[in-house]
């Protein structure tokens, strides 16, 4: 599994570098999608299907919106024929998509069956959570003590998103005045 994760991480790094260096905006967005869907497969290999589901939803929505914006803002009609050399890119893209689907299929085989729960960590939290955290509310104790850095990271991301949205709205409000 570690080898497969390393290969996926290298593909994600290559996709990110190509997204930075691409001359065409649409190809940069598509290579940006490679990074996101590679992360989905990494989450599945690490047996975190909840994170994979969220990442798929966010990635699909972001890619659809970004591609729609690019298509709607660049309305140039292409009247020339597609050169034969671009068909090679279509074939390579198809092979790449099939490879990602194969990696996805391989990674979901390692997950437990639907309905069977793996309580490796939950059992430890339930047995010793109240004693180790000193909290009568087990959920709050786990979130704030055992998962403190994770919770801090999530709160930081949410705070940053809210500040960014408020900044954008405030700038738009000032332009219209």
trRosetta pair geometry for C-beta under 8 A, 3 or more apart (Angstrom, degrees):
i j d omega theta_ij theta_ji phi_ij phi_ji
1 4 5.6 -56 -153 38 38 112
1 5 6.3 40 150 -20 69 105
1 45 5.8 157 -162 -178 104 110
1 110 7.4 65 -99 -92 127 163
2 5 5.6 -53 -148 37 34 113
2 6 6.4 36 153 -21 66 103
3 6 5.7 -52 -149 34 32 111
3 7 6.5 32 152 -18 64 104
4 7 5.7 -51 -148 35 33 112
4 8 6.4 33 153 -17 65 106
4 45 6.3 -165 102 -123 121 151
4 103 7.2 159 -168 -142 113 102
4 106 7.4 -139 -137 115 153 135
4 107 7.7 180 143 -81 143 94
5 8 5.7 -55 -146 39 32 111
5 9 6.2 32 155 -20 66 106
5 42 6.1 84 -131 -127 86 90
5 45 6.0 -167 -75 108 93 151
5 46 7.8 72 -100 -56 129 94
6 9 5.7 -53 -146 37 30 111
6 10 6.4 32 154 -19 64 104
7 10 5.8 -55 -150 36 30 111
7 11 6.5 30 151 -17 64 105
8 11 5.6 -54 -149 37 34 111
8 12 6.2 35 152 -20 66 105
8 38 5.0 160 -176 -167 93 99
8 41 5.8 -147 -127 91 144 119
8 42 5.5 179 117 -68 146 93
8 45 7.7 -176 4 2 156 149
8 103 7.0 140 -86 -174 110 150
9 12 5.5 -51 -146 36 33 113
9 13 6.4 35 153 -19 65 103
9 38 7.7 147 -84 156 30 127
9 42 7.4 76 -65 -92 78 135
10 13 5.7 -50 -146 36 32 111
10 14 6.4 34 153 -18 64 105
11 14 5.6 -54 -147 38 32 112
11 15 6.3 34 153 -20 65 105
11 34 6.7 -115 151 164 95 114
11 38 5.6 -174 94 -109 107 141
12 15 5.6 -52 -147 36 31 113
12 16 6.4 32 154 -19 64 105
12 34 6.9 -175 -112 127 51 85
12 35 4.8 89 -154 -127 85 67
12 38 4.1 -158 -75 96 100 152
12 39 6.8 89 -113 -51 142 75
12 42 8.0 -21 -40 -32 146 133
13 16 5.7 -53 -147 36 32 111
13 17 6.3 30 154 -17 65 105
14 17 5.8 -54 -145 38 31 109
14 18 6.3 30 155 -17 65 107
15 18 5.7 -55 -145 39 30 110
15 19 6.3 35 153 -24 64 105
15 31 4.6 -175 -161 180 78 82
15 32 7.1 158 154 -84 104 18
15 34 3.5 -149 -120 86 149 124
15 35 4.8 -163 98 -52 126 78
15 38 6.9 177 17 -9 146 139
16 19 5.6 -50 -148 32 32 114
16 20 6.7 30 153 -17 62 103
16 31 7.7 -174 -65 141 19 101
16 32 7.7 68 -105 -111 56 57
16 35 5.3 73 -63 -84 87 135
17 20 5.8 -56 -155 35 34 111
17 21 6.3 7 157 1 68 115
18 21 6.0 -71 -139 51 31 96
18 22 5.8 52 160 -54 70 98
18 27 7.8 -84 151 143 107 99
18 28 7.6 -165 128 -115 72 59
18 31 4.4 -116 95 -163 112 160
19 22 6.0 -29 -134 0 25 118
19 28 4.6 96 -150 -162 64 76
19 29 7.7 99 -133 -64 104 18
19 31 4.4 -160 -66 94 82 109
19 32 4.6 95 -117 -65 145 77
19 35 7.3 -53 -16 -17 144 127
20 28 7.8 123 -40 -139 15 112
22 25 7.6 143 110 -89 114 20
22 27 4.8 -159 -162 95 140 102
22 28 3.9 -167 61 -71 135 85
22 31 6.4 166 -46 20 140 139
23 27 7.9 25 57 52 59 127
24 27 4.3 68 79 14 109 108
24 28 6.8 -175 92 -13 55 85
25 28 5.5 -55 -151 33 34 115
25 29 6.6 34 152 -20 66 102
25 70 5.6 -172 113 -129 117 126
25 74 7.8 153 51 -25 131 147
26 29 5.7 -51 -151 33 34 110
26 30 6.5 32 152 -17 65 104
26 67 6.9 67 -136 -126 89 80
26 70 5.4 154 -83 141 82 153
26 71 7.9 69 -98 -62 121 74
27 30 5.5 -51 -145 38 37 112
27 31 6.3 34 156 -15 67 105
28 31 5.9 -56 -146 41 30 106
28 32 6.3 40 149 -26 62 105
29 32 5.3 -50 -151 31 33 119
29 33 6.8 41 147 -23 62 98
29 63 6.7 133 162 -138 101 74
29 66 4.9 -177 -141 127 133 128
29 67 6.0 171 121 -73 148 73
29 70 6.5 -131 -11 -26 152 150
30 33 5.4 -46 -158 27 37 117
30 34 7.3 49 142 -27 61 92
30 63 7.9 75 -103 -148 47 115
31 34 5.2 -30 -158 14 47 120
31 35 7.5 52 147 -18 61 92
32 35 5.9 -47 -165 26 41 113
32 36 7.0 34 143 -13 66 105
32 63 7.6 176 91 -98 99 90
32 66 7.8 -37 73 99 141 168
33 36 5.5 -56 -149 39 42 110
33 37 6.0 28 159 -9 75 108
33 59 6.5 109 -139 180 75 105
33 63 4.9 49 -92 -100 118 135
34 37 6.3 -61 -141 45 26 100
34 38 6.0 33 157 -24 63 111
34 96 7.8 -44 -110 166 118 129
35 38 5.8 -57 -148 36 25 114
35 39 6.6 29 152 -22 61 105
36 39 5.6 -54 -155 31 32 113
36 40 6.9 38 146 -23 63 98
36 55 6.5 -179 -175 175 84 97
36 58 7.6 -136 -156 97 130 90
36 59 3.7 154 150 -119 138 124
36 62 7.5 175 -86 62 165 129
36 63 7.5 -144 49 -47 150 114
37 40 5.1 -37 -151 24 44 119
37 41 6.9 44 151 -16 65 97
37 56 7.8 59 -112 -108 73 72
37 59 6.2 152 -61 155 68 159
37 100 6.1 28 131 -165 129 140
38 41 5.8 -53 -154 36 36 108
38 42 6.4 39 147 -20 66 104
38 100 7.7 -91 -78 -123 65 108
39 42 5.3 -50 -147 36 36 115
39 43 6.4 40 152 -21 66 101
39 55 5.6 -132 107 -167 108 150
39 59 7.9 170 57 -69 111 137
40 43 5.8 -53 -153 33 30 111
40 44 6.6 27 150 -16 63 105
40 52 5.0 89 -158 -150 72 84
40 55 4.9 -169 -86 101 80 123
40 56 5.4 75 -117 -67 137 82
40 59 6.9 -87 -46 7 121 153
40 104 7.5 1 112 -108 109 103
41 44 5.6 -53 -149 37 36 111
41 45 6.3 36 152 -19 66 104
41 52 8.0 88 -63 -127 18 118
41 100 7.1 -131 -48 -158 140 78
41 103 5.1 18 -147 129 150 112
41 104 5.6 -100 -99 -86 100 64
41 107 5.1 165 -161 -13 77 161
42 45 5.7 -54 -146 37 32 111
42 46 6.3 19 157 -8 65 110
43 46 5.9 -65 -146 47 29 103
43 48 4.6 -86 -169 75 84 101
43 49 7.3 130 136 -94 101 24
43 51 4.5 -140 -147 95 136 106
43 52 3.9 -179 98 -69 125 84
43 55 6.1 158 -3 13 152 145
44 47 7.5 34 -178 -81 35 29
44 48 7.5 -104 -76 56 25 60
44 49 6.4 50 -111 -93 72 69
44 52 4.9 60 -58 -89 80 156
44 104 7.0 72 42 -144 163 61
44 107 3.9 88 106 138 117 121
44 108 5.6 -48 -173 -73 134 65
44 110 7.6 123 150 55 79 103
44 111 6.8 -64 -164 -50 84 116
45 107 4.6 -74 -64 -135 75 109
45 110 6.7 57 -135 47 49 146
47 110 6.5 -101 -74 121 95 105
47 111 6.1 152 -125 -105 80 69
47 112 7.8 58 -148 -8 118 85
47 118 7.7 -12 166 47 136 156
48 51 4.2 7 138 27 115 117
48 52 6.3 138 99 -22 72 88
49 52 5.1 -54 -144 38 41 117
49 53 6.2 45 157 -25 71 99
49 111 6.0 55 -54 -124 125 141
50 53 6.0 -49 -150 30 30 110
50 54 6.7 26 153 -13 61 106
51 54 5.8 -56 -149 40 34 110
51 55 6.1 34 153 -20 68 109
52 55 5.6 -57 -144 39 30 111
52 56 6.3 34 156 -22 65 103
53 56 5.8 -52 -149 32 30 111
53 57 6.5 27 155 -16 63 106
54 57 5.9 -57 -150 37 31 110
54 58 6.2 24 156 -13 67 110
55 58 5.9 -57 -141 43 30 107
55 59 5.8 29 160 -21 66 113
56 59 5.8 -58 -140 39 25 109
56 60 6.1 21 163 -16 64 109
57 60 6.2 -58 -145 37 24 105
57 61 6.3 19 159 -13 62 111
58 61 6.0 -61 -147 41 28 108
58 62 6.0 23 160 -16 66 112
59 62 6.0 -57 -142 40 26 107
59 63 6.1 22 161 -15 64 111
60 63 6.0 -59 -143 40 26 107
60 64 6.1 25 160 -18 64 110
61 64 6.0 -58 -144 38 26 108
61 65 6.2 21 160 -14 64 110
62 65 6.0 -59 -146 40 28 107
62 66 6.0 23 159 -16 65 111
63 66 5.8 -57 -140 41 28 108
63 67 6.0 24 162 -15 66 109
64 67 6.1 -57 -142 40 26 106
64 68 6.1 26 157 -19 63 110
65 68 5.8 -57 -145 38 28 111
65 69 6.3 28 156 -20 64 106
66 69 5.8 -53 -148 35 31 111
66 70 6.4 29 154 -17 64 106
67 70 5.7 -54 -147 37 33 111
67 71 6.2 29 156 -16 67 108
68 71 5.9 -56 -143 40 29 107
68 72 6.0 22 160 -13 65 113
69 72 6.0 -61 -140 43 26 105
69 73 6.0 11 165 -9 65 116
70 73 6.3 -65 -139 43 23 100
70 74 6.2 -14 172 16 63 113
71 74 6.8 -75 -135 54 21 83
72 75 7.4 -3 -170 -62 31 94
82 86 5.3 -94 177 58 101 136
82 87 7.5 107 129 -51 118 80
83 86 5.5 104 68 -5 76 98
84 87 5.8 -39 -169 13 51 116
85 88 5.9 -35 -174 14 51 115
85 89 7.9 50 137 -12 65 96
86 89 5.3 -43 -164 29 56 115
86 90 6.8 60 141 -20 72 97
87 90 5.2 -46 -152 33 45 116
87 91 6.4 46 150 -19 69 101
88 91 5.7 -53 -151 37 33 111
88 92 6.3 31 151 -16 66 107
89 92 5.6 -53 -142 41 33 110
89 93 6.1 38 155 -22 65 106
90 93 5.7 -54 -146 36 29 113
90 94 6.4 31 153 -20 63 105
91 94 5.7 -53 -150 34 31 112
91 95 6.5 31 152 -18 64 104
92 95 5.6 -52 -147 37 33 112
92 96 6.3 37 152 -22 65 105
93 96 5.5 -53 -148 35 32 114
93 97 6.4 32 154 -18 65 103
94 97 5.8 -52 -148 35 32 110
94 98 6.4 30 153 -16 65 106
95 98 5.7 -55 -147 39 31 111
95 99 6.3 36 151 -23 64 106
96 99 5.6 -53 -150 34 30 115
96 100 6.6 30 152 -17 64 103
97 100 5.7 -52 -150 36 33 110
97 101 6.4 33 151 -18 65 104
98 101 5.6 -52 -147 37 34 112
98 102 6.4 37 151 -21 65 104
99 102 5.6 -52 -148 35 32 113
99 103 6.4 30 153 -16 65 104
100 103 5.7 -52 -146 38 34 110
100 104 6.2 39 152 -23 65 104
101 104 5.5 -50 -148 35 33 116
101 105 6.4 34 153 -20 64 103
102 105 5.7 -53 -149 35 32 110
102 106 6.4 30 153 -17 65 105
103 106 5.6 -53 -145 38 33 112
103 107 6.1 30 157 -20 66 109
104 107 5.9 -59 -145 37 27 108
104 108 6.5 19 161 -15 64 107
105 108 6.4 -58 -145 36 28 102
105 109 7.1 39 154 -32 59 101
106 109 6.0 -52 -163 16 33 116
107 110 6.4 -53 -169 24 42 109
108 111 5.5 -34 -163 10 57 119
112 116 4.9 -118 159 89 115 105
112 117 7.5 126 103 -117 151 11
112 118 5.4 171 -24 -37 152 108
113 116 4.7 59 64 15 88 120
119 122 4.2 -75 -154 59 83 111
119 123 4.8 94 134 -38 103 92
120 123 6.9 -66 -167 21 11 106
120 124 7.8 -2 146 -5 49 107
121 124 5.8 -59 -160 38 42 110
121 125 6.3 41 148 -20 73 107
122 125 5.5 -55 -147 38 36 113
122 126 6.1 34 156 -20 69 107
123 126 5.9 -56 -145 37 28 108
123 127 6.2 23 159 -16 64 110
124 127 6.0 -57 -141 39 28 107
124 128 6.2 -29 179 32 64 107
124 129 8.0 107 126 -51 56 82
125 128 7.4 -88 -135 58 15 70
125 129 4.5 38 179 -66 61 120
125 138 7.2 107 154 179 96 109
125 142 5.3 29 -153 -103 129 126
125 146 6.7 -81 -108 -8 104 169
126 129 6.2 -7 -90 0 14 119
126 138 7.2 32 -114 -165 54 150
128 131 5.3 -66 -161 50 64 110
128 132 5.1 53 146 -20 94 114
129 132 6.2 -65 -137 43 23 101
129 133 5.8 -6 176 6 64 118
129 135 7.8 -52 150 60 88 95
129 138 4.9 66 114 -144 141 95
129 141 5.5 122 170 101 98 131
129 142 5.8 -33 -139 -66 128 93
129 146 7.6 -62 -122 -27 91 134
130 133 6.6 -67 -131 50 20 93
130 134 7.7 82 175 -89 51 10
130 135 6.8 -116 -130 72 58 55
130 136 6.8 36 -136 -114 107 35
130 138 6.2 -56 -64 -90 83 89
130 141 6.9 151 -98 23 43 173
131 134 7.8 14 180 -67 21 50
132 141 7.9 123 82 166 79 123
132 145 7.1 162 121 133 95 148
132 146 8.0 61 107 -65 131 100
133 138 7.9 131 46 -131 142 49
133 141 3.3 116 113 -164 163 115
133 142 7.2 -92 -53 -56 154 42
133 144 7.6 104 -152 73 125 92
133 145 4.4 -162 -115 10 102 159
133 146 7.4 -69 -73 -27 117 88
134 141 7.5 169 55 -122 46 121
135 138 7.0 156 98 -87 102 28
135 140 5.7 -133 171 88 150 97
135 141 3.4 -171 52 -74 131 107
135 144 7.7 106 -49 53 157 119
135 145 7.4 -164 -4 -15 126 129
137 140 4.1 39 102 23 118 113
137 141 6.3 161 88 -18 62 88
138 141 5.5 -58 -145 39 31 115
138 142 6.2 30 159 -19 67 105
139 142 6.0 -57 -149 36 28 107
139 143 6.2 22 156 -14 64 111
140 143 5.8 -58 -141 42 30 109
140 144 5.8 6 168 -1 68 116
141 144 6.5 -68 -135 48 20 94
141 145 5.4 -16 180 14 63 122
141 146 7.6 52 135 -3 69 96
142 145 6.8 -63 -115 52 16 87
142 146 4.9 -29 -153 36 59 121
142 147 6.1 34 150 6 70 107
143 146 7.7 9 -34 53 10 82
143 147 5.4 -48 -138 63 36 114
143 148 8.0 97 142 -79 45 48
143 151 5.4 90 173 -76 83 141
144 147 7.6 16 -13 64 12 72
144 148 5.8 37 177 -94 40 85
144 151 6.6 -56 -96 43 45 164
145 148 6.1 -8 -139 -47 12 108
147 150 4.4 -50 -177 48 88 121
147 151 5.5 95 120 -28 89 97
148 151 5.8 -59 -146 38 27 109
148 152 6.2 29 155 -20 65 107
149 152 5.4 -50 -145 36 33 114
149 153 6.4 37 154 -20 64 103
150 153 5.8 -54 -152 35 30 112
150 154 6.5 28 152 -17 64 105
151 154 5.7 -53 -146 37 33 111
151 155 6.3 32 155 -18 66 106
152 155 5.8 -55 -146 38 29 110
152 156 6.3 33 153 -22 63 107
153 156 5.6 -54 -147 34 30 113
153 157 6.5 30 155 -18 65 104
154 157 5.8 -53 -149 35 32 110
154 158 6.4 28 154 -15 65 107
155 158 5.8 -55 -146 40 32 109
155 159 6.1 33 155 -20 66 108
156 159 5.7 -55 -144 38 28 111
156 160 6.2 28 157 -19 64 108
157 160 5.8 -56 -146 37 28 111
157 161 6.4 29 155 -19 64 106
158 161 5.7 -55 -147 36 31 111
158 162 6.4 29 156 -17 65 106
159 162 5.9 -56 -148 37 30 109
159 163 6.3 27 155 -16 65 108
160 163 5.8 -55 -144 39 30 109
160 164 6.2 32 155 -20 64 108
161 164 5.7 -56 -147 37 29 113
161 165 6.3 28 156 -17 65 106
162 165 5.9 -55 -146 37 30 109
162 166 6.3 27 156 -15 65 108
163 166 5.8 -56 -145 41 30 110
163 167 6.2 34 154 -23 64 107
164 167 5.7 -54 -147 34 29 113
164 168 6.5 27 156 -16 64 105
165 168 5.9 -55 -149 37 31 109
165 169 6.2 27 155 -15 66 109
166 169 5.7 -56 -142 41 31 110
166 170 6.0 33 157 -22 65 109
167 170 5.8 -56 -145 37 27 111
167 171 6.4 26 156 -18 63 106
168 171 5.9 -55 -148 36 30 109
168 172 6.4 27 155 -16 64 106
169 172 5.8 -55 -146 38 32 110
169 173 6.2 35 154 -22 64 108
170 173 5.6 -53 -147 35 31 115
170 174 6.5 31 154 -20 64 104
171 174 5.8 -54 -149 34 32 110
171 175 6.7 34 154 -22 64 104
172 175 5.8 -53 -150 31 34 112
172 176 6.7 25 157 -14 65 108
173 176 6.2 -63 -151 38 30 106
173 177 6.8 38 153 -33 64 104
174 177 5.8 -48 -151 18 35 116
